[in-house]
Amino acid sequence: MPTLTQDADVSEFRPSAPSPQPWRPKHNPWAIALTVTMATFMEVLDTSIANVALPHIAGSLSASTDESAWVLTSYLVSNAVILPISGWASDMLGRKRFYMTCVALFGISSLLCGLAPSLSMLIFFRVLQGVGGGGLAPSEQAILADTFEPRKRGVAFAAYGMAVVLAPAIGPTLGGWITDNYDWRWIFFINVPVAALSLFLTSRLVEDPPELAERRHSGIKIDYIGLALVGVGLGSLQVVLDKGQRDDWLSSDFILIFSIMAGICIVAAVVWESFQKDPVVDVKMFKNRNFAIAFVMMIMLGFALFGTTVLLPQYLQTLLGYTAQQAGMALSPGGLVVMALMPLVGFLVSHYDARWLIAIGFLACAAALMHMTELNLGISFGEAVQLRMLQAAGIAFLFVPINTMSYVGVPRNKNNQVSGMVNLARNVGGSVGISLVETLLVRRSQKHQSDLAAHLTNTSAALQAQVSGIVAALTRAGYSAADATQRAYNLLYGRVQQQAAALAYNDVIFIFALACAIMVPLAFLMQKNKAGAGPGGMH
């Protein structure tokens, strides 16, 4: 046994100092989760609640329907600009301070939207509302990632995910009900008390981790060039996606100019940010395989979620004559399915390989969408609800696991950047999905109408039989022979247009199904998360 001399180094015989415990908030983590989820629901709801109120807004403010569409576009553009830079802003100001600023701005601008005397003022206030709303979701996800220990983060993200997925599903229904029974201004006023309560609870419960304060005090250089490039690039892209179909894409000088601006600024931003010490958007994170694949998958989730949220109600309203409220009610049970499954998914992602859950989710979505291609003009309300519920079951298995994998292998001090980029991916995916629905419906309807009309010639026995039957019925009703014949052909042309539109919807749904199926093998290219670790389990 060795003996110690006076000169011996005794440090190796001393017990090692205990490793410092990771930071944990003073207050109950679930109280914090409830606080941030409340604001999440309010903000995501506002992205869809105004859609059904546009005709009422246009009539009230003496504007055309096309002009009133800027009420939606202005919000989406400012939202898209602030999302990717929210992580940088949190580092600059402190996450709690930035978050409370966003909540306050959202609440005040909501009040001003409700009081707006003209369309131009409403659009201006919607821009401010989009800035406030865009900073909420990334801050909330980063707060959850830091508040919960790794093994509990899956369940926390599940609770947050319920708000994100449920809000756009019930938004059109709630917006339609408020507009029909009260006034369109109340779709903005309802945000004010929620924002006030969120501010109060945030001030009492939420706190910043010590490393955020250290980073802020270390002095972060403001990247003005990066800020400008990211803002102009993403803002221009959002305008193109939102207005492209209405203005016939690149045949419009307006869309062409914004497309060029978007392309140049986004490419320049990627190059510029790659060489900055304190970048507004840390593009080097895409070197992390998990984050890069999760980013692509979140684009696809937004693509499928928002695209089909527009597609199914539009089908029910334009082809089957449903009201906006009835069409919205067809979506609502899907939201209930998500709410029921999210806690289960949160439990599973904390105990099993998240890659399998992602694969199952995308496979279920693809299968549900393939089943939805059976849409026809004789579909009942119950069948429409069932189709949406099947798709919602797949979506429930995606939000939490994809968020989980986006944090794997990323340092904790990058949580703000991760959450900002992941939310940007979901929003961009949603914009692309909605834009694709609008464009393909028009193009495929024209194609199918041309194909169907080619078979309806004057020599067609089937056509002549239908015309004769309709003419006979109208003649018995008192119409002249010439008038009855004209009406018969008009009626048949309307049926052709309906059938062509129904076939176009099925084409678009098939594309959504194919896109989801492609994501299934991509899940297994990701690095496996540790069982029981939850998001960020491999920091």
Secondary structure as a PSIPRED ss2 file (coil, helix, strand):
# PSIPRED VFORMAT (PSIPRED V4.0)

   1 M C   1.000  0.000  0.000
   2 P C   1.000  0.000  0.000
   3 T C   1.000  0.000  0.000
   4 L C   1.000  0.000  0.000
   5 T C   1.000  0.000  0.000
   6 Q C   1.000  0.000  0.000
   7 D C   1.000  0.000  0.000
   8 A C   1.000  0.000  0.000
   9 D C   1.000  0.000  0.000
  10 V C   1.000  0.000  0.000
  11 S H   0.000  1.000  0.000
  12 E H   0.000  1.000  0.000
  13 F H   0.000  1.000  0.000
  14 R C   1.000  0.000  0.000
  15 P C   1.000  0.000  0.000
  16 S C   1.000  0.000  0.000
  17 A C   1.000  0.000  0.000
  18 P C   1.000  0.000  0.000
  19 S C   1.000  0.000  0.000
  20 P C   1.000  0.000  0.000
  21 Q C   1.000  0.000  0.000
  22 P C   1.000  0.000  0.000
  23 W C   1.000  0.000  0.000
  24 R C   1.000  0.000  0.000
  25 P C   1.000  0.000  0.000
  26 K C   1.000  0.000  0.000
  27 H C   1.000  0.000  0.000
  28 N C   1.000  0.000  0.000
  29 P H   0.000  1.000  0.000
  30 W H   0.000  1.000  0.000
  31 A H   0.000  1.000  0.000
  32 I H   0.000  1.000  0.000
  33 A H   0.000  1.000  0.000
  34 L H   0.000  1.000  0.000
  35 T H   0.000  1.000  0.000
  36 V H   0.000  1.000  0.000
  37 T H   0.000  1.000  0.000
  38 M H   0.000  1.000  0.000
  39 A H   0.000  1.000  0.000
  40 T H   0.000  1.000  0.000
  41 F H   0.000  1.000  0.000
  42 M H   0.000  1.000  0.000
  43 E H   0.000  1.000  0.000
  44 V H   0.000  1.000  0.000
  45 L H   0.000  1.000  0.000
  46 D H   0.000  1.000  0.000
  47 T C   1.000  0.000  0.000
  48 S C   1.000  0.000  0.000
  49 I C   1.000  0.000  0.000
  50 A C   1.000  0.000  0.000
  51 N H   0.000  1.000  0.000
  52 V H   0.000  1.000  0.000
  53 A H   0.000  1.000  0.000
  54 L H   0.000  1.000  0.000
  55 P H   0.000  1.000  0.000
  56 H H   0.000  1.000  0.000
  57 I H   0.000  1.000  0.000
  58 A H   0.000  1.000  0.000
  59 G H   0.000  1.000  0.000
  60 S H   0.000  1.000  0.000
  61 L C   1.000  0.000  0.000
  62 S C   1.000  0.000  0.000
  63 A C   1.000  0.000  0.000
  64 S C   1.000  0.000  0.000
  65 T H   0.000  1.000  0.000
  66 D H   0.000  1.000  0.000
  67 E H   0.000  1.000  0.000
  68 S H   0.000  1.000  0.000
  69 A C   1.000  0.000  0.000
  70 W H   0.000  1.000  0.000
  71 V H   0.000  1.000  0.000
  72 L H   0.000  1.000  0.000
  73 T H   0.000  1.000  0.000
  74 S H   0.000  1.000  0.000
  75 Y H   0.000  1.000  0.000
  76 L H   0.000  1.000  0.000
  77 V H   0.000  1.000  0.000
  78 S H   0.000  1.000  0.000
  79 N H   0.000  1.000  0.000
  80 A H   0.000  1.000  0.000
  81 V H   0.000  1.000  0.000
  82 I H   0.000  1.000  0.000
  83 L H   0.000  1.000  0.000
  84 P H   0.000  1.000  0.000
  85 I H   0.000  1.000  0.000
  86 S H   0.000  1.000  0.000
  87 G H   0.000  1.000  0.000
  88 W H   0.000  1.000  0.000
  89 A H   0.000  1.000  0.000
  90 S H   0.000  1.000  0.000
  91 D H   0.000  1.000  0.000
  92 M H   0.000  1.000  0.000
  93 L H   0.000  1.000  0.000
  94 G C   1.000  0.000  0.000
  95 R H   0.000  1.000  0.000
  96 K H   0.000  1.000  0.000
  97 R H   0.000  1.000  0.000
  98 F H   0.000  1.000  0.000
  99 Y H   0.000  1.000  0.000
 100 M H   0.000  1.000  0.000
 101 T H   0.000  1.000  0.000
 102 C H   0.000  1.000  0.000
 103 V H   0.000  1.000  0.000
 104 A H   0.000  1.000  0.000
 105 L H   0.000  1.000  0.000
 106 F H   0.000  1.000  0.000
 107 G H   0.000  1.000  0.000
 108 I H   0.000  1.000  0.000
 109 S H   0.000  1.000  0.000
 110 S H   0.000  1.000  0.000
 111 L H   0.000  1.000  0.000
 112 L H   0.000  1.000  0.000
 113 C H   0.000  1.000  0.000
 114 G H   0.000  1.000  0.000
 115 L H   0.000  1.000  0.000
 116 A C   1.000  0.000  0.000
 117 P C   1.000  0.000  0.000
 118 S C   1.000  0.000  0.000
 119 L H   0.000  1.000  0.000
 120 S H   0.000  1.000  0.000
 121 M H   0.000  1.000  0.000
 122 L H   0.000  1.000  0.000
 123 I H   0.000  1.000  0.000
 124 F H   0.000  1.000  0.000
 125 F H   0.000  1.000  0.000
 126 R H   0.000  1.000  0.000
 127 V H   0.000  1.000  0.000
 128 L H   0.000  1.000  0.000
 129 Q H   0.000  1.000  0.000
 130 G H   0.000  1.000  0.000
 131 V H   0.000  1.000  0.000
 132 G H   0.000  1.000  0.000
 133 G H   0.000  1.000  0.000
 134 G H   0.000  1.000  0.000
 135 G C   1.000  0.000  0.000
 136 L H   0.000  1.000  0.000
 137 A H   0.000  1.000  0.000
 138 P H   0.000  1.000  0.000
 139 S H   0.000  1.000  0.000
 140 E H   0.000  1.000  0.000
 141 Q H   0.000  1.000  0.000
 142 A H   0.000  1.000  0.000
 143 I H   0.000  1.000  0.000
 144 L H   0.000  1.000  0.000
 145 A H   0.000  1.000  0.000
 146 D H   0.000  1.000  0.000
 147 T H   0.000  1.000  0.000
 148 F C   1.000  0.000  0.000
 149 E C   1.000  0.000  0.000
 150 P H   0.000  1.000  0.000
 151 R H   0.000  1.000  0.000
 152 K H   0.000  1.000  0.000
 153 R H   0.000  1.000  0.000
 154 G H   0.000  1.000  0.000
 155 V H   0.000  1.000  0.000
 156 A H   0.000  1.000  0.000
 157 F H   0.000  1.000  0.000
 158 A H   0.000  1.000  0.000
 159 A H   0.000  1.000  0.000
 160 Y H   0.000  1.000  0.000
 161 G H   0.000  1.000  0.000
 162 M H   0.000  1.000  0.000
 163 A H   0.000  1.000  0.000
 164 V H   0.000  1.000  0.000
 165 V H   0.000  1.000  0.000
 166 L H   0.000  1.000  0.000
 167 A H   0.000  1.000  0.000
 168 P H   0.000  1.000  0.000
 169 A H   0.000  1.000  0.000
 170 I H   0.000  1.000  0.000
 171 G H   0.000  1.000  0.000
 172 P H   0.000  1.000  0.000
 173 T H   0.000  1.000  0.000
 174 L H   0.000  1.000  0.000
 175 G H   0.000  1.000  0.000
 176 G H   0.000  1.000  0.000
 177 W H   0.000  1.000  0.000
 178 I H   0.000  1.000  0.000
 179 T H   0.000  1.000  0.000
 180 D H   0.000  1.000  0.000
 181 N H   0.000  1.000  0.000
 182 Y C   1.000  0.000  0.000
 183 D C   1.000  0.000  0.000
 184 W C   1.000  0.000  0.000
 185 R C   1.000  0.000  0.000
 186 W H   0.000  1.000  0.000
 187 I H   0.000  1.000  0.000
 188 F H   0.000  1.000  0.000
 189 F H   0.000  1.000  0.000
 190 I C   1.000  0.000  0.000
 191 N H   0.000  1.000  0.000
 192 V H   0.000  1.000  0.000
 193 P H   0.000  1.000  0.000
 194 V H   0.000  1.000  0.000
 195 A H   0.000  1.000  0.000
 196 A H   0.000  1.000  0.000
 197 L H   0.000  1.000  0.000
 198 S H   0.000  1.000  0.000
 199 L H   0.000  1.000  0.000
 200 F H   0.000  1.000  0.000
 201 L H   0.000  1.000  0.000
 202 T H   0.000  1.000  0.000
 203 S H   0.000  1.000  0.000
 204 R H   0.000  1.000  0.000
 205 L H   0.000  1.000  0.000
 206 V C   1.000  0.000  0.000
 207 E C   1.000  0.000  0.000
 208 D C   1.000  0.000  0.000
 209 P C   1.000  0.000  0.000
 210 P H   0.000  1.000  0.000
 211 E H   0.000  1.000  0.000
 212 L H   0.000  1.000  0.000
 213 A H   0.000  1.000  0.000
 214 E H   0.000  1.000  0.000
 215 R H   0.000  1.000  0.000
 216 R H   0.000  1.000  0.000
 217 H H   0.000  1.000  0.000
 218 S C   1.000  0.000  0.000
 219 G C   1.000  0.000  0.000
 220 I C   1.000  0.000  0.000
 221 K C   1.000  0.000  0.000
 222 I C   1.000  0.000  0.000
 223 D C   1.000  0.000  0.000
 224 Y H   0.000  1.000  0.000
 225 I H   0.000  1.000  0.000
 226 G H   0.000  1.000  0.000
 227 L H   0.000  1.000  0.000
 228 A H   0.000  1.000  0.000
 229 L H   0.000  1.000  0.000
 230 V H   0.000  1.000  0.000
 231 G H   0.000  1.000  0.000
 232 V H   0.000  1.000  0.000
 233 G H   0.000  1.000  0.000
 234 L H   0.000  1.000  0.000
 235 G H   0.000  1.000  0.000
 236 S H   0.000  1.000  0.000
 237 L H   0.000  1.000  0.000
 238 Q H   0.000  1.000  0.000
 239 V H   0.000  1.000  0.000
 240 V H   0.000  1.000  0.000
 241 L H   0.000  1.000  0.000
 242 D H   0.000  1.000  0.000
 243 K H   0.000  1.000  0.000
 244 G C   1.000  0.000  0.000
 245 Q C   1.000  0.000  0.000
 246 R C   1.000  0.000  0.000
 247 D C   1.000  0.000  0.000
 248 D C   1.000  0.000  0.000
 249 W H   0.000  1.000  0.000
 250 L H   0.000  1.000  0.000
 251 S H   0.000  1.000  0.000
 252 S C   1.000  0.000  0.000
 253 D H   0.000  1.000  0.000
 254 F H   0.000  1.000  0.000
 255 I H   0.000  1.000  0.000
 256 L H   0.000  1.000  0.000
 257 I H   0.000  1.000  0.000
 258 F H   0.000  1.000  0.000
 259 S H   0.000  1.000  0.000
 260 I H   0.000  1.000  0.000
 261 M H   0.000  1.000  0.000
 262 A H   0.000  1.000  0.000
 263 G H   0.000  1.000  0.000
 264 I H   0.000  1.000  0.000
 265 C H   0.000  1.000  0.000
 266 I H   0.000  1.000  0.000
 267 V H   0.000  1.000  0.000
 268 A H   0.000  1.000  0.000
 269 A H   0.000  1.000  0.000
 270 V H   0.000  1.000  0.000
 271 V H   0.000  1.000  0.000
 272 W H   0.000  1.000  0.000
 273 E H   0.000  1.000  0.000
 274 S C   1.000  0.000  0.000
 275 F C   1.000  0.000  0.000
 276 Q C   1.000  0.000  0.000
 277 K C   1.000  0.000  0.000
 278 D C   1.000  0.000  0.000
 279 P C   1.000  0.000  0.000
 280 V C   1.000  0.000  0.000
 281 V C   1.000  0.000  0.000
 282 D C   1.000  0.000  0.000
 283 V H   0.000  1.000  0.000
 284 K H   0.000  1.000  0.000
 285 M H   0.000  1.000  0.000
 286 F H   0.000  1.000  0.000
 287 K H   0.000  1.000  0.000
 288 N C   1.000  0.000  0.000
 289 R H   0.000  1.000  0.000
 290 N H   0.000  1.000  0.000
 291 F H   0.000  1.000  0.000
 292 A H   0.000  1.000  0.000
 293 I H   0.000  1.000  0.000
 294 A H   0.000  1.000  0.000
 295 F H   0.000  1.000  0.000
 296 V H   0.000  1.000  0.000
 297 M H   0.000  1.000  0.000
 298 M H   0.000  1.000  0.000
 299 I H   0.000  1.000  0.000
 300 M H   0.000  1.000  0.000
 301 L H   0.000  1.000  0.000
 302 G H   0.000  1.000  0.000
 303 F H   0.000  1.000  0.000
 304 A H   0.000  1.000  0.000
 305 L H   0.000  1.000  0.000
 306 F H   0.000  1.000  0.000
 307 G H   0.000  1.000  0.000
 308 T H   0.000  1.000  0.000
 309 T H   0.000  1.000  0.000
 310 V H   0.000  1.000  0.000
 311 L H   0.000  1.000  0.000
 312 L H   0.000  1.000  0.000
 313 P H   0.000  1.000  0.000
 314 Q H   0.000  1.000  0.000
 315 Y H   0.000  1.000  0.000
 316 L H   0.000  1.000  0.000
 317 Q H   0.000  1.000  0.000
 318 T H   0.000  1.000  0.000
 319 L H   0.000  1.000  0.000
 320 L H   0.000  1.000  0.000
 321 G C   1.000  0.000  0.000
 322 Y C   1.000  0.000  0.000
 323 T C   1.000  0.000  0.000
 324 A H   0.000  1.000  0.000
 325 Q H   0.000  1.000  0.000
 326 Q H   0.000  1.000  0.000
 327 A H   0.000  1.000  0.000
 328 G H   0.000  1.000  0.000
 329 M H   0.000  1.000  0.000
 330 A H   0.000  1.000  0.000
 331 L H   0.000  1.000  0.000
 332 S H   0.000  1.000  0.000
 333 P H   0.000  1.000  0.000
 334 G H   0.000  1.000  0.000
 335 G H   0.000  1.000  0.000
 336 L H   0.000  1.000  0.000
 337 V H   0.000  1.000  0.000
 338 V H   0.000  1.000  0.000
 339 M H   0.000  1.000  0.000
 340 A H   0.000  1.000  0.000
 341 L H   0.000  1.000  0.000
 342 M H   0.000  1.000  0.000
 343 P H   0.000  1.000  0.000
 344 L H   0.000  1.000  0.000
 345 V H   0.000  1.000  0.000
 346 G H   0.000  1.000  0.000
 347 F H   0.000  1.000  0.000
 348 L H   0.000  1.000  0.000
 349 V H   0.000  1.000  0.000
 350 S C   1.000  0.000  0.000
 351 H C   1.000  0.000  0.000
 352 Y C   1.000  0.000  0.000
 353 D C   1.000  0.000  0.000
 354 A H   0.000  1.000  0.000
 355 R H   0.000  1.000  0.000
 356 W H   0.000  1.000  0.000
 357 L H   0.000  1.000  0.000
 358 I H   0.000  1.000  0.000
 359 A H   0.000  1.000  0.000
 360 I H   0.000  1.000  0.000
 361 G H   0.000  1.000  0.000
 362 F H   0.000  1.000  0.000
 363 L H   0.000  1.000  0.000
 364 A H   0.000  1.000  0.000
 365 C H   0.000  1.000  0.000
 366 A H   0.000  1.000  0.000
 367 A H   0.000  1.000  0.000
 368 A H   0.000  1.000  0.000
 369 L H   0.000  1.000  0.000
 370 M H   0.000  1.000  0.000
 371 H H   0.000  1.000  0.000
 372 M H   0.000  1.000  0.000
 373 T C   1.000  0.000  0.000
 374 E C   1.000  0.000  0.000
 375 L C   1.000  0.000  0.000
 376 N C   1.000  0.000  0.000
 377 L C   1.000  0.000  0.000
 378 G C   1.000  0.000  0.000
 379 I C   1.000  0.000  0.000
 380 S C   1.000  0.000  0.000
 381 F H   0.000  1.000  0.000
 382 G H   0.000  1.000  0.000
 383 E H   0.000  1.000  0.000
 384 A H   0.000  1.000  0.000
 385 V H   0.000  1.000  0.000
 386 Q H   0.000  1.000  0.000
 387 L H   0.000  1.000  0.000
 388 R H   0.000  1.000  0.000
 389 M H   0.000  1.000  0.000
 390 L H   0.000  1.000  0.000
 391 Q H   0.000  1.000  0.000
 392 A H   0.000  1.000  0.000
 393 A H   0.000  1.000  0.000
 394 G H   0.000  1.000  0.000
 395 I H   0.000  1.000  0.000
 396 A H   0.000  1.000  0.000
 397 F C   1.000  0.000  0.000
 398 L C   1.000  0.000  0.000
 399 F H   0.000  1.000  0.000
 400 V H   0.000  1.000  0.000
 401 P H   0.000  1.000  0.000
 402 I H   0.000  1.000  0.000
 403 N H   0.000  1.000  0.000
 404 T H   0.000  1.000  0.000
 405 M H   0.000  1.000  0.000
 406 S H   0.000  1.000  0.000
 407 Y H   0.000  1.000  0.000
 408 V C   1.000  0.000  0.000
 409 G C   1.000  0.000  0.000
 410 V C   1.000  0.000  0.000
 411 P C   1.000  0.000  0.000
 412 R H   0.000  1.000  0.000
 413 N H   0.000  1.000  0.000
 414 K H   0.000  1.000  0.000
 415 N H   0.000  1.000  0.000
 416 N H   0.000  1.000  0.000
 417 Q H   0.000  1.000  0.000
 418 V H   0.000  1.000  0.000
 419 S H   0.000  1.000  0.000
 420 G H   0.000  1.000  0.000
 421 M H   0.000  1.000  0.000
 422 V H   0.000  1.000  0.000
 423 N H   0.000  1.000  0.000
 424 L H   0.000  1.000  0.000
 425 A H   0.000  1.000  0.000
 426 R H   0.000  1.000  0.000
 427 N H   0.000  1.000  0.000
 428 V H   0.000  1.000  0.000
 429 G H   0.000  1.000  0.000
 430 G H   0.000  1.000  0.000
 431 S H   0.000  1.000  0.000
 432 V H   0.000  1.000  0.000
 433 G H   0.000  1.000  0.000
 434 I H   0.000  1.000  0.000
 435 S H   0.000  1.000  0.000
 436 L H   0.000  1.000  0.000
 437 V H   0.000  1.000  0.000
 438 E H   0.000  1.000  0.000
 439 T H   0.000  1.000  0.000
 440 L H   0.000  1.000  0.000
 441 L H   0.000  1.000  0.000
 442 V H   0.000  1.000  0.000
 443 R H   0.000  1.000  0.000
 444 R H   0.000  1.000  0.000
 445 S H   0.000  1.000  0.000
 446 Q H   0.000  1.000  0.000
 447 K H   0.000  1.000  0.000
 448 H H   0.000  1.000  0.000
 449 Q H   0.000  1.000  0.000
 450 S H   0.000  1.000  0.000
 451 D H   0.000  1.000  0.000
 452 L H   0.000  1.000  0.000
 453 A H   0.000  1.000  0.000
 454 A H   0.000  1.000  0.000
 455 H C   1.000  0.000  0.000
 456 L C   1.000  0.000  0.000
 457 T C   1.000  0.000  0.000
 458 N C   1.000  0.000  0.000
 459 T C   1.000  0.000  0.000
 460 S C   1.000  0.000  0.000
 461 A H   0.000  1.000  0.000
 462 A H   0.000  1.000  0.000
 463 L H   0.000  1.000  0.000
 464 Q H   0.000  1.000  0.000
 465 A H   0.000  1.000  0.000
 466 Q H   0.000  1.000  0.000
 467 V H   0.000  1.000  0.000
 468 S H   0.000  1.000  0.000
 469 G H   0.000  1.000  0.000
 470 I H   0.000  1.000  0.000
 471 V H   0.000  1.000  0.000
 472 A H   0.000  1.000  0.000
 473 A H   0.000  1.000  0.000
 474 L H   0.000  1.000  0.000
 475 T H   0.000  1.000  0.000
 476 R H   0.000  1.000  0.000
 477 A C   1.000  0.000  0.000
 478 G C   1.000  0.000  0.000
 479 Y C   1.000  0.000  0.000
 480 S C   1.000  0.000  0.000
 481 A H   0.000  1.000  0.000
 482 A H   0.000  1.000  0.000
 483 D H   0.000  1.000  0.000
 484 A H   0.000  1.000  0.000
 485 T H   0.000  1.000  0.000
 486 Q H   0.000  1.000  0.000
 487 R H   0.000  1.000  0.000
 488 A H   0.000  1.000  0.000
 489 Y H   0.000  1.000  0.000
 490 N H   0.000  1.000  0.000
 491 L H   0.000  1.000  0.000
 492 L H   0.000  1.000  0.000
 493 Y H   0.000  1.000  0.000
 494 G H   0.000  1.000  0.000
 495 R H   0.000  1.000  0.000
 496 V H   0.000  1.000  0.000
 497 Q H   0.000  1.000  0.000
 498 Q H   0.000  1.000  0.000
 499 Q H   0.000  1.000  0.000
 500 A H   0.000  1.000  0.000
 501 A H   0.000  1.000  0.000
 502 A H   0.000  1.000  0.000
 503 L H   0.000  1.000  0.000
 504 A H   0.000  1.000  0.000
 505 Y H   0.000  1.000  0.000
 506 N H   0.000  1.000  0.000
 507 D H   0.000  1.000  0.000
 508 V H   0.000  1.000  0.000
 509 I H   0.000  1.000  0.000
 510 F H   0.000  1.000  0.000
 511 I H   0.000  1.000  0.000
 512 F H   0.000  1.000  0.000
 513 A H   0.000  1.000  0.000
 514 L H   0.000  1.000  0.000
 515 A H   0.000  1.000  0.000
 516 C H   0.000  1.000  0.000
 517 A H   0.000  1.000  0.000
 518 I H   0.000  1.000  0.000
 519 M H   0.000  1.000  0.000
 520 V H   0.000  1.000  0.000
 521 P H   0.000  1.000  0.000
 522 L H   0.000  1.000  0.000
 523 A H   0.000  1.000  0.000
 524 F H   0.000  1.000  0.000
 525 L H   0.000  1.000  0.000
 526 M C   1.000  0.000  0.000
 527 Q C   1.000  0.000  0.000
 528 K C   1.000  0.000  0.000
 529 N C   1.000  0.000  0.000
 530 K C   1.000  0.000  0.000
 531 A C   1.000  0.000  0.000
 532 G C   1.000  0.000  0.000
 533 A C   1.000  0.000  0.000
 534 G C   1.000  0.000  0.000
 535 P C   1.000  0.000  0.000
 536 G C   1.000  0.000  0.000
 537 G C   1.000  0.000  0.000
 538 M C   1.000  0.000  0.000
 539 H C   1.000  0.000  0.000
